[in-house]
Amino acid sequence: MSSHQSATQREVPPDIDIAREASRRPIEAVAGDLGLDAAALEPRGDEVAKLTWDAIDRVMQRPADGKLVLVTAMTPTRRGAGKTVTTVGLGQALGQLGVSNAVAVREPSQGPVFGIKGGAAGGGYSQVLPMEAINLHFTGDIHAVTAAHNLVAATVDASRHHGNPLDVDPDRVVWGRALDMNDRALRETVVGLGGSTNGPPREDSFSITAASELMAVLCLATDIADLKDRIGRIIVAYDTDGDPITVADLDIVGAVTALLTDALRPNLVQTIEGTPAFVHGGPFANIATGTNSVLADHVGLRLADYLVTEAGFGADLGAEKFVDIVSREGVAPDATVVVATVEALKKHGAPSVGDEDSIEALRAGFPNLDHHVDNLRAMGLPVVVAINRFPSDDDAEIDAVLEHCEARGVLTAVSTVYQQGGEGGVELARLVQAAAESGEADLQPTYPLDAPLDEKIRAVATQVYGADGVEFTPSARKDLARIEELGLDDLPVCISKTPASLSDDPARAGVPHGWDLTVRELYPSAGAGFVVALTGDVLTMPGLPAEPAACDIEVDDDGTISGLF
């Protein structure tokens, strides 16, 4: 029996038990692996630290000589594909090969933690630590974004209450409230119902904090000056003449920046095997960039030979946005990893064969994986496929995937990092090294920035998603014209689309053909520096399921938390 086979049959304890029993290195020792001394850290306990601004400034003076590895996935199932587990495990595997490296992942939102997906600190023997803190309040970065977002919202309404000097059109306030929790009852609300002393009434809404433009701003800013500039550009409303009103017009750029200055500094932690890890920022991939902060990437590429990071959802969302938005901030991948699972392959093949549990369904799902691989190759990036093996996968299924990828000339490895940690990803790490060192990376964005906005959207829809074309609703056409009038049509596009399908219909599996992408609304995220195009029925405020993950979480009398996963 091979090590991969035996690993998948070994029972793995709950994530929280593994995390609690793991040996922990002092955070100063973890920083030492990156050449940082204690003076570069502001400790938050024994296992977490924020980098000081002095250290960040010094590091940013160095050349970015590290290799960037971007972990993405085929179109995932509802359970996900295991990108964070693979990212962490790959970092640990590179460490076992003696390669200087760091990992960079997003901070978990409390919405998913208490909702369906659970935590986002990895899993099994490939986690970032301290798992409980990272999944809950951590260093308060997300709370800071929530507070800053709601300060802006409160100031808009206060300005209206006090004579409305900016002539805010109450029907064109585009900045709602934010909350880091799944709460469907707050999607559409009415505020100001307490009479004239409590502010004039108007319709309002809440988004989850990860969907706030301020979260995207935080994760794209490279220093405090850049942060302030981006905050000032954010459009919060329009006046009765239709002109935009920004945070700068509200005269609170300094206050909002003050709330976010600490949050802008990357957080340093470690994996279960002691690999340095940056856990910083957390924008959703269906409404924003879906990756950790650019600043953490810049720092990691200057401190380690390899930086392993991830992009949310499938490659059609997270990886496309990384290439077309994030990489334009100076962080281009040298290699990519596409995570595939037997479950996802069967899901995408089942509609054509009728039996989701068969090997035929698995093979019928290959076109979805191929589509993502081909997209990344078209973007000029070397690709390695990581088969994230689950205990339920049998040898014939794994062999079928390996044979298919080999026939297409795709480097492929079976990953058992969930069960084995770094040891289960050594083969993957070797292939990733070979891809990153090949010098074949030649980043090709999907569109040039000077292309018309509708052509940028059409390029992503046809080249990345596989659509025949794009249909703009009449309202979306008006939005296009308005964005052009504002002079913001030279920005990249951030398309909000379901992660469950390559199309804008979550029910369409595999690689849908003969369809058009429907764009129903566009609006500028002027501070973040992109234009959002809404398709389908994507929600910026999720709701809790009938049996949320929160129901499994308990705390003993001694304060020990259980049930997090």
C-alpha positions as CSV (number, residue, x, y, z in Angstrom):
1,M,0.0,0.0,0.0
2,S,1.4,3.4,-1.0
3,S,1.8,6.2,1.5
4,H,-0.9,8.2,-0.2
5,Q,-3.3,5.2,0.1
6,S,-2.5,4.6,3.8
7,A,-2.8,8.3,4.6
8,T,-6.3,8.5,3.2
9,Q,-7.4,5.6,5.3
10,R,-6.1,7.0,8.5
11,E,-8.7,8.7,10.7
12,V,-7.8,12.4,11.1
13,P,-8.8,14.0,14.4
14,P,-11.0,17.2,14.4
15,D,-9.2,20.3,13.2
16,I,-9.4,22.0,16.5
17,D,-7.9,19.0,18.4
18,I,-5.0,18.9,15.9
19,A,-4.4,22.6,16.3
20,R,-4.5,22.4,20.1
21,E,-2.0,19.6,20.2
22,A,0.5,21.1,17.7
23,S,3.9,22.2,18.9
24,R,4.1,26.0,18.7
25,R,7.3,28.0,18.0
26,P,7.7,31.5,19.6
27,I,6.6,34.0,17.0
28,E,10.1,35.6,17.2
29,A,11.6,32.3,16.0
30,V,9.1,32.1,13.1
31,A,10.1,35.7,12.1
32,G,13.7,34.7,12.3
33,D,13.2,32.3,9.5
34,L,12.4,35.3,7.3
35,G,15.4,37.3,8.6
36,L,13.3,39.5,10.9
37,D,14.4,40.3,14.4
38,A,12.2,40.9,17.4
39,A,12.2,44.7,16.8
40,A,10.3,44.1,13.6
41,L,7.4,42.7,15.5
42,E,4.6,44.0,17.6
43,P,3.5,40.8,19.4
44,R,-0.1,40.0,20.0
45,G,0.5,37.2,22.5
46,D,3.1,34.4,22.0
47,E,1.9,33.2,18.6
48,V,0.8,36.3,16.6
49,A,2.5,39.5,15.7
50,K,2.0,42.5,13.4
51,L,5.0,43.8,11.5
52,T,6.0,47.3,12.5
53,W,5.9,50.1,10.0
54,D,9.6,50.5,10.3
55,A,10.1,46.9,9.4
56,I,7.7,47.1,6.5
57,D,9.4,50.2,5.1
58,R,12.8,48.5,5.3
59,V,11.6,45.3,3.7
60,M,9.9,47.2,0.9
61,Q,13.2,48.7,-0.1
62,R,14.5,45.3,-1.1
63,P,14.0,43.7,-4.5
64,A,11.0,41.3,-4.8
65,D,13.1,38.2,-5.7
66,G,10.8,35.5,-4.4
67,K,8.7,33.2,-6.6
68,L,4.9,33.7,-6.3
69,V,2.8,30.5,-6.5
70,L,-1.0,31.1,-6.8
71,V,-3.3,28.3,-5.7
72,T,-6.7,28.2,-7.4
73,A,-9.2,25.5,-8.3
74,M,-11.6,23.9,-10.7
75,T,-15.2,24.9,-10.2
76,P,-15.8,23.8,-6.6
77,T,-18.7,22.0,-4.9
78,R,-20.4,23.6,-2.0
79,R,-17.8,22.1,0.4
80,G,-15.1,23.8,-1.5
81,A,-12.0,22.3,-3.1
82,G,-9.4,22.6,-0.4
83,K,-7.4,25.6,-1.6
84,T,-6.4,26.8,1.8
85,V,-5.4,23.3,2.9
86,T,-3.4,22.9,-0.2
87,T,-1.8,26.3,0.1
88,V,-0.7,25.7,3.7
89,G,0.3,22.1,3.0
90,L,2.4,23.2,-0.1
91,G,4.2,25.7,2.1
92,Q,5.0,23.0,4.6
93,A,6.1,20.6,1.9
94,L,8.5,23.3,0.4
95,G,9.8,23.6,3.9
96,Q,10.5,19.9,4.1
97,L,12.5,20.2,0.9
98,G,14.6,22.9,2.6
99,V,13.1,25.8,0.5
100,S,12.8,29.2,2.2
101,N,9.1,30.0,1.9
102,A,6.1,31.7,3.5
103,V,2.3,31.2,3.1
104,A,-0.2,34.0,2.6
105,V,-4.0,33.5,3.1
106,R,-7.0,35.6,3.9
107,E,-8.5,36.2,7.3
108,P,-11.7,34.2,7.8
109,S,-15.0,36.1,7.9
110,Q,-17.2,35.2,10.8
111,G,-20.2,34.8,8.5
112,P,-18.9,31.6,6.9
113,V,-17.3,30.5,10.2
114,F,-20.8,30.4,11.8
115,G,-22.6,29.6,8.6
116,I,-22.1,26.7,6.1
117,K,-18.4,26.5,5.3
118,G,-17.0,26.8,8.8
119,G,-13.5,28.2,9.5
120,A,-10.9,29.1,6.9
121,A,-7.6,28.4,8.6
122,G,-6.9,25.3,6.6
123,G,-7.6,21.8,8.0
124,G,-6.2,18.6,9.3
125,Y,-2.5,18.7,9.4
126,S,-2.3,21.7,7.1
127,Q,-3.5,24.6,9.2
128,V,-2.4,28.1,10.3
129,L,-2.2,28.7,14.0
130,P,-3.7,29.7,16.4
131,M,-6.7,28.3,14.7
132,E,-9.3,29.5,17.2
133,A,-8.1,33.1,17.2
134,I,-7.7,33.3,13.4
135,N,-11.3,32.0,13.0
136,L,-12.8,34.4,15.5
137,H,-11.5,37.9,16.4
138,F,-7.8,37.5,15.6
139,T,-6.1,40.9,15.6
140,G,-9.3,42.8,15.0
141,D,-8.6,43.7,11.4
142,I,-12.1,42.8,10.1
143,H,-13.7,44.6,13.1
144,A,-11.7,47.7,12.1
145,V,-13.1,47.5,8.5
146,T,-16.6,47.1,9.9
147,A,-16.1,50.2,12.1
148,A,-14.6,52.3,9.3
149,H,-17.3,51.3,6.9
150,N,-20.1,52.2,9.4
151,L,-18.4,55.5,10.2
152,V,-18.7,56.5,6.6
153,A,-22.4,55.4,6.6
154,A,-23.1,57.3,9.8
155,T,-21.4,60.5,8.4
156,V,-23.5,60.4,5.3
157,D,-26.7,60.3,7.3
158,A,-25.5,62.9,9.8
159,S,-24.7,65.3,6.9
160,R,-28.2,64.9,5.6
161,H,-29.7,65.5,9.1
162,H,-27.6,68.6,9.6
163,G,-28.9,70.6,6.6
164,N,-27.6,68.4,3.9
165,P,-24.8,70.7,2.8
166,L,-23.6,68.2,0.2
167,D,-27.1,68.0,-1.4
168,V,-27.1,64.2,-1.0
169,D,-29.9,62.6,-3.0
170,P,-31.6,60.2,-0.5
171,D,-32.4,57.9,-3.4
172,R,-28.8,57.7,-4.5
173,V,-26.9,56.9,-1.4
174,V,-24.8,53.9,-2.5
175,W,-23.0,53.3,0.7
176,G,-24.9,51.0,3.1
177,R,-23.9,49.5,6.4
178,A,-21.7,46.5,7.0
179,L,-21.7,43.6,9.5
180,D,-19.3,40.6,9.7
181,M,-22.1,38.1,10.1
182,N,-24.6,36.3,7.8
183,D,-27.9,38.0,8.4
184,R,-30.4,37.9,5.5
185,A,-32.9,40.1,7.4
186,L,-30.5,43.1,7.0
187,R,-30.2,42.8,3.2
188,E,-32.9,45.5,2.7
189,T,-33.7,47.9,5.5
190,V,-35.2,51.3,6.2
191,V,-33.4,53.7,8.5
192,G,-34.3,57.0,10.2
193,L,-37.8,55.9,11.4
194,G,-37.5,57.6,14.8
195,G,-38.8,61.0,13.8
196,S,-36.9,64.1,12.8
197,T,-34.5,64.0,15.7
198,N,-33.2,60.6,14.6
199,G,-32.5,61.5,11.0
200,P,-34.6,61.5,7.8
201,P,-35.9,58.1,6.7
202,R,-34.5,56.3,3.6
203,E,-34.0,52.8,2.3
204,D,-30.7,51.2,3.2
205,S,-29.0,47.8,3.2
206,F,-26.2,45.8,4.8
207,S,-23.4,43.9,3.2
208,I,-21.1,41.4,5.0
209,T,-17.8,43.2,5.9
210,A,-15.8,41.0,3.4
211,A,-17.9,42.6,0.6
212,S,-17.2,46.2,1.7
213,E,-15.2,48.3,-0.7
214,L,-13.1,49.2,2.3
215,M,-12.0,45.6,2.6
216,A,-10.8,45.7,-1.0
217,V,-9.1,49.0,-0.4
218,L,-7.3,47.6,2.6
219,C,-6.1,44.6,0.6
220,L,-4.9,46.7,-2.4
221,A,-3.2,49.5,-0.6
222,T,0.6,49.3,-0.3
223,D,1.2,52.0,2.4
224,I,-0.6,54.6,4.4
225,A,-0.4,57.3,1.7
226,D,-2.0,54.9,-0.8
227,L,-4.6,53.9,1.7
228,K,-5.6,57.5,2.3
229,D,-5.8,58.2,-1.4
230,R,-8.0,55.2,-2.1
231,I,-10.3,56.0,0.9
232,G,-10.7,59.6,-0.3
233,R,-11.8,58.4,-3.8
234,I,-14.6,56.1,-2.6
235,I,-18.0,57.2,-3.9
236,V,-20.7,57.1,-1.2
237,A,-23.6,58.9,-2.8
238,Y,-24.7,61.2,-5.6
239,D,-26.1,64.7,-5.3
240,T,-29.4,65.9,-6.8
241,D,-27.4,66.9,-10.0
242,G,-26.0,63.4,-10.3
243,D,-22.5,64.3,-9.3
244,P,-20.6,61.8,-7.1
245,I,-20.0,62.5,-3.4
246,T,-16.8,60.9,-2.0
247,V,-15.4,60.2,1.4
248,A,-13.1,63.1,0.8
249,D,-16.2,65.3,0.4
250,L,-17.3,64.1,3.9
251,D,-14.0,65.3,5.3
252,I,-13.4,62.1,7.2
253,V,-10.5,60.5,5.3
254,G,-8.2,61.0,8.3
255,A,-10.7,59.3,10.7
256,V,-11.3,56.4,8.4
257,T,-7.6,55.9,7.8
258,A,-7.0,56.1,11.6
259,L,-9.3,53.1,12.1
260,L,-7.5,51.1,9.4
261,T,-3.9,52.0,9.9
262,D,-3.2,49.1,12.3
263,A,-5.3,46.8,10.1
264,L,-3.1,47.6,7.1
265,R,0.0,46.0,8.8
266,P,0.3,42.2,7.9
267,N,-0.2,39.6,10.6
268,L,2.5,37.0,11.0
269,V,1.6,33.5,12.4
270,Q,2.8,30.0,11.6
271,T,1.5,26.7,10.2
272,I,1.3,23.5,12.2
273,E,4.8,22.7,11.0
274,G,6.2,26.1,11.9
275,T,6.2,27.6,8.4
276,P,5.9,31.4,8.4
277,A,2.4,32.5,7.4
278,F,0.8,35.9,6.7
279,V,-2.9,35.9,7.4
280,H,-4.2,39.3,6.3
281,G,-7.3,40.7,4.7
282,G,-10.4,38.9,3.5
283,P,-12.3,40.2,0.5
284,F,-14.8,37.8,-1.1
285,A,-14.0,36.6,-4.6
286,N,-17.5,37.0,-6.0
287,I,-17.7,40.8,-5.2
288,A,-14.0,41.7,-4.9
289,T,-10.5,40.3,-5.5
290,G,-10.8,37.2,-3.3
291,T,-7.2,37.1,-2.0
292,N,-5.1,38.3,0.9
293,S,-3.5,41.8,0.9
294,V,-1.1,42.9,-1.7
295,L,1.1,44.3,1.0
296,A,1.5,40.8,2.6
297,D,2.4,39.5,-0.9
298,H,5.0,42.3,-1.4
299,V,6.5,41.6,2.0
300,G,6.6,37.9,1.6
301,L,8.2,38.0,-1.9
302,R,11.0,40.1,-0.3
303,L,11.6,37.9,2.7
304,A,11.3,34.3,1.3
305,D,12.4,32.5,-1.8
306,Y,8.8,31.3,-2.4
307,L,5.4,32.8,-1.4
308,V,2.4,30.5,-1.7
309,T,-0.9,32.3,-1.8
310,E,-4.5,31.5,-2.9
311,A,-7.3,33.0,-4.8
312,G,-11.0,32.4,-3.9
313,F,-13.4,30.0,-5.6
314,G,-12.5,28.6,-9.0
315,A,-9.9,30.0,-11.4
316,D,-12.7,31.7,-13.4
317,L,-13.2,34.0,-10.4
318,G,-10.2,34.2,-8.1
319,A,-7.4,33.6,-10.5
320,E,-8.9,35.8,-13.2
321,K,-9.2,38.7,-10.7
322,F,-5.7,38.0,-9.5
323,V,-4.3,38.3,-13.0
324,D,-6.4,41.2,-14.2
325,I,-6.6,43.3,-10.9
326,V,-4.1,42.2,-8.3
327,S,-1.1,41.5,-10.5
328,R,-1.4,45.0,-11.9
329,E,-0.3,46.0,-8.4
330,G,3.1,44.4,-9.0
331,V,2.6,40.8,-7.8
332,A,2.6,38.4,-10.8
333,P,2.5,34.6,-10.3
334,D,5.4,32.5,-11.5
335,A,3.3,29.3,-11.3
336,T,-0.2,28.2,-10.5
337,V,-1.8,25.2,-8.8
338,V,-5.3,24.1,-9.8
339,V,-6.9,22.0,-7.0
340,A,-9.1,19.3,-8.3
341,T,-11.3,16.8,-6.3
342,V,-13.0,13.6,-7.3
343,E,-16.2,15.0,-5.8
344,A,-16.1,18.1,-8.0
345,L,-15.2,16.1,-11.2
346,K,-18.2,13.8,-10.6
347,K,-20.5,16.7,-9.9
348,H,-19.6,18.3,-13.2
349,G,-19.8,15.1,-15.2
350,A,-23.0,13.6,-13.6
351,P,-25.5,15.6,-15.7
352,S,-24.2,14.0,-18.9
353,V,-24.1,10.4,-17.7
354,G,-26.8,10.3,-15.0
355,D,-24.8,8.5,-12.3
356,E,-22.9,10.8,-10.0
357,D,-21.0,7.9,-8.3
358,S,-19.6,6.3,-11.4
359,I,-16.2,6.5,-13.0
360,E,-17.9,7.6,-16.1
361,A,-19.2,10.7,-14.3
362,L,-15.6,11.4,-13.1
363,R,-14.3,11.3,-16.7
364,A,-17.2,13.4,-18.0
365,G,-16.2,16.0,-15.5
366,F,-12.7,16.4,-17.0
367,P,-13.7,19.2,-19.4
368,N,-14.3,21.5,-16.4
369,L,-10.8,20.9,-15.0
370,D,-9.3,21.3,-18.5
371,H,-11.1,24.6,-19.0
372,H,-9.5,26.1,-16.0
373,V,-6.0,24.7,-16.9
374,D,-6.3,26.0,-20.4
375,N,-7.4,29.5,-19.1
376,L,-4.4,29.8,-16.9
377,R,-2.1,28.7,-19.7
378,A,-3.7,31.3,-22.0
379,M,-2.8,33.8,-19.3
380,G,0.8,32.8,-19.7
381,L,1.1,30.9,-16.4
382,P,2.6,27.4,-15.8
383,V,0.1,25.0,-14.3
384,V,0.3,22.1,-11.9
385,V,-2.8,20.1,-10.9
386,A,-3.1,19.1,-7.3
387,I,-5.6,16.2,-6.8
388,N,-6.8,16.8,-3.2
389,R,-7.5,13.3,-2.2
390,F,-10.3,12.5,0.2
391,P,-10.7,9.2,2.2
392,S,-13.7,8.2,0.1
393,D,-11.7,8.4,-3.2
394,D,-10.6,5.0,-4.5
395,D,-7.4,4.2,-6.4
396,A,-9.2,3.7,-9.8
397,E,-10.6,7.3,-9.6
398,I,-7.3,8.8,-8.7
399,D,-5.5,6.9,-11.4
400,A,-8.1,8.0,-14.0
401,V,-7.4,11.7,-13.1
402,L,-3.6,11.2,-13.3
403,E,-3.9,9.4,-16.6
404,H,-6.0,12.2,-18.1
405,C,-3.7,15.0,-17.0
406,E,-0.6,13.1,-18.2
407,A,-2.3,12.6,-21.6
408,R,-2.8,16.4,-21.8
409,G,0.8,17.2,-20.7
410,V,-0.2,18.7,-17.3
411,L,2.1,18.3,-14.3
412,T,0.0,16.5,-11.7
413,A,0.4,15.3,-8.2
414,V,-1.8,13.6,-5.6
415,S,-2.0,15.8,-2.4
416,T,-2.7,14.3,1.0
417,V,-1.6,17.3,3.0
418,Y,-4.9,17.3,5.0
419,Q,-4.0,13.8,6.3
420,Q,-0.2,14.0,6.3
421,G,0.8,17.7,6.4
422,G,3.9,18.7,4.4
423,E,4.9,15.0,3.8
424,G,1.7,14.6,1.8
425,G,2.6,17.4,-0.5
426,V,6.3,16.8,-1.3
427,E,5.7,15.5,-4.8
428,L,3.5,18.5,-5.5
429,A,6.1,20.8,-4.1
430,R,8.8,19.4,-6.4
431,L,6.5,19.9,-9.4
432,V,5.6,23.4,-8.4
433,Q,9.3,24.3,-8.0
434,A,10.0,22.9,-11.5
435,A,7.2,25.0,-12.9
436,A,8.1,28.2,-11.1
437,E,11.8,27.9,-12.0
438,S,11.1,27.1,-15.6
439,G,11.0,30.7,-16.6
440,E,7.9,30.1,-18.7
441,A,5.6,32.6,-16.8
442,D,4.7,35.4,-19.2
443,L,1.6,37.1,-17.7
444,Q,-1.0,37.9,-20.3
445,P,-4.0,39.8,-18.8
446,T,-7.4,39.1,-20.3
447,Y,-7.7,42.7,-21.6
448,P,-5.9,46.0,-21.9
449,L,-7.0,48.7,-19.5
450,D,-7.6,51.1,-22.3
451,A,-10.2,48.9,-23.9
452,P,-13.9,50.0,-23.6
453,L,-15.5,48.8,-20.4
454,D,-18.1,46.6,-22.2
455,E,-15.3,45.0,-24.2
456,K,-13.4,44.1,-21.0
457,I,-16.5,42.4,-19.7
458,R,-17.0,40.6,-23.0
459,A,-13.3,39.4,-23.0
460,V,-13.7,37.8,-19.5
461,A,-17.1,36.3,-20.4
462,T,-16.0,34.8,-23.7
463,Q,-12.3,34.0,-23.0
464,V,-12.5,32.9,-19.4
465,Y,-16.1,31.7,-18.8
466,G,-16.7,30.3,-22.3
467,A,-19.8,32.5,-23.0
468,D,-20.9,33.2,-26.5
469,G,-21.4,36.9,-25.7
470,V,-22.7,39.4,-23.2
471,E,-26.2,40.9,-22.7
472,F,-26.5,44.2,-20.9
473,T,-29.8,45.1,-19.4
474,P,-31.1,48.6,-20.1
475,S,-30.2,49.6,-16.6
476,A,-26.7,48.2,-17.0
477,R,-26.3,50.2,-20.3
478,K,-27.1,53.4,-18.4
479,D,-24.6,52.4,-15.7
480,L,-21.9,51.9,-18.5
481,A,-22.6,55.4,-19.8
482,R,-22.5,56.9,-16.3
483,I,-19.2,55.3,-15.5
484,E,-17.7,56.6,-18.8
485,E,-19.0,60.1,-17.9
486,L,-17.2,59.8,-14.5
487,G,-13.9,58.9,-16.4
488,L,-13.6,55.6,-14.6
489,D,-13.9,53.3,-17.6
490,D,-10.2,52.8,-17.7
491,L,-10.3,50.6,-14.6
492,P,-10.2,46.8,-14.6
493,V,-13.5,45.0,-14.2
494,C,-14.5,42.8,-11.2
495,I,-17.3,40.5,-12.3
496,S,-19.6,39.3,-9.6
497,K,-20.8,35.8,-10.7
498,T,-21.9,32.6,-9.0
499,P,-18.9,30.4,-8.0
500,A,-20.9,27.2,-8.6
501,S,-20.7,27.3,-12.4
502,L,-18.6,28.7,-15.2
503,S,-21.8,30.4,-16.4
504,D,-24.0,32.8,-14.5
505,D,-26.5,30.0,-13.7
506,P,-25.4,28.0,-10.7
507,A,-27.4,24.9,-11.9
508,R,-25.2,24.5,-15.1
509,A,-22.4,22.1,-14.4
510,G,-19.4,21.1,-16.5
511,V,-18.5,23.6,-19.3
512,P,-21.8,25.2,-20.4
513,H,-22.1,26.1,-24.1
514,G,-24.5,28.3,-26.0
515,W,-25.1,30.9,-23.4
516,D,-24.7,34.7,-22.9
517,L,-23.5,36.4,-19.7
518,T,-26.2,38.8,-18.5
519,V,-24.9,41.9,-16.7
520,R,-27.7,43.6,-14.7
521,E,-25.8,46.4,-12.9
522,L,-22.4,48.1,-12.8
523,Y,-21.0,50.4,-10.3
524,P,-17.5,51.9,-9.7
525,S,-15.4,50.9,-6.7
526,A,-13.3,54.0,-7.3
527,G,-11.3,53.6,-4.1
528,A,-10.4,50.0,-4.7
529,G,-9.7,50.8,-8.4
530,F,-12.1,48.6,-10.3
531,V,-15.6,48.5,-11.7
532,V,-18.0,45.9,-10.3
533,A,-20.3,44.1,-12.8
534,L,-23.2,42.2,-11.2
535,T,-24.5,39.1,-12.9
536,G,-27.1,36.6,-11.8
537,D,-28.4,36.8,-8.3
538,V,-25.2,37.2,-6.2
539,L,-25.8,38.4,-2.7
540,T,-23.4,40.6,-0.7
541,M,-25.1,39.6,2.5
542,P,-25.4,35.8,3.0
543,G,-27.9,34.1,5.2
544,L,-27.5,31.4,7.8
545,P,-28.6,27.9,6.8
546,A,-31.2,25.9,8.8
547,E,-28.4,24.2,10.7
548,P,-25.5,26.6,10.9
549,A,-22.0,25.6,12.0
550,A,-22.6,27.9,15.0
551,C,-24.8,25.1,16.5
552,D,-21.8,22.8,16.8
553,I,-19.6,25.3,18.7
554,E,-19.3,25.0,22.5
555,V,-17.2,26.4,25.3
556,D,-16.3,24.5,28.4
557,D,-16.2,26.0,31.9
558,D,-12.5,26.5,31.6
559,G,-12.9,28.5,28.4
560,T,-11.9,25.7,26.0
561,I,-13.6,26.0,22.6
562,S,-14.8,23.0,20.7
563,G,-16.7,22.5,17.5
564,L,-14.7,24.9,15.3
565,F,-13.7,23.4,12.0
